[in-house]
Amino acid sequence: MTATALTGIGLLVTHDPEVGDLRDAALVIEDERIVWVGPSAQVPDADDGTDMDGRCVIPGFVDSHTHVVFAGDRAAEFEARMTGQPYTAGGIRSTTIATRAATDDELLGHAANLLAEMLAGGTTTTEIKTGYGLSTVDEQRCAQVAARLTDEVTFLGAHVVPAEYADRPDDYVELVAGPMLAAAAPYCRWVDVFCETGAFDVDQARTVLSAGRAAGLGLRVHANQLSPGPGVQLAVELGAASADHCTHLVDADIDALAGSATVATLLPGAEFSTRSPYPDARRLLDAGVTVALATDCNPGSSYTSSMAFCIALAVRETGMSPAEALWAATAGGARALRRDDIGVIRLGARADLVALEAPTPVHLAYRPGVPLVAATWKDGQPLSA
Ligand SMILES: [Zn+2]
């Protein structure tokens, strides 16, 4: 084993409630784990060391909601939306056509590039959904590609009803909950459904989620993104790890989340990229709901891979404080993935860390759009920016 000490940390944000934030701190990494945290002056001997020169160190970002396995580009659709032309449905279907036509190597290469972009931006854990294949063979291919890049793979066959099933959506639900799930499940940890008018109704969503649970998968739900609806309450009822988007909530949705272990994952990049009203994080936090932040990285409605950008949006637009947004982007994402070994800097946690070219993480929101990640460690291995 090789022990590496990081010393001279100006401010160490641990998210360990017993430790809090430490000034003039150090930590020691052994293999892929953190084995010591404390004052820089008391750091034990190590095989090698790096002086952080007063930089701030935070847990690596946990991006608990992405759709990075796809082909094609929808810049023209975005441009049309931003120049006031009417938004026409079918964007997901255009990505599905391109994804089905792409080879496995093309899908893997493109997704790996996005993962590298994320790692350089400080994201050390990324959940990846399928959902642009929408056939048994293509959803299995997408799940296989995702599983080569992360342990947190989500089967999203119920993303939209593909064109060939447009006039018989219940047949598609049967396919998703049957053969498609069986083909994808060996590569997945999670199952997800887009529960929304125009996608899947509450009964269809329940069918898919119940089948996924029977196959041993944990549950996630795309809920209440475009309008109020039953998604959040279905997620809570079924014990889902996360209800994602949560943009249009009524009081009963907030009460349900507050009394549950279901995390509300906010994706403000989607509201930014579609010029839509933002979710109200303040209302959720004041009610005691656990909130996560993620990018929703996808080619249609949120083509950002930057958690720092999402933190800035969450602070500016959803009523979160800088500290709340940072927690949501790290420890909150870990909760949304039911993980306690990431999103926190404590003994035994994975050595997934980010050094910021800044004295405090407030700069992530205070200096939006500025690349502040000086270095990232994933599983104890350094990646210099
Ligand atoms: Zn999504």
Boltz pocket constraint, residues with backbone or C-beta under 6 A from the ligand:
constraints:
  - pocket:
      binder: B
      contacts: [[A, 65], [A, 67], [A, 222], [A, 296]]
      max_distance: 6.0
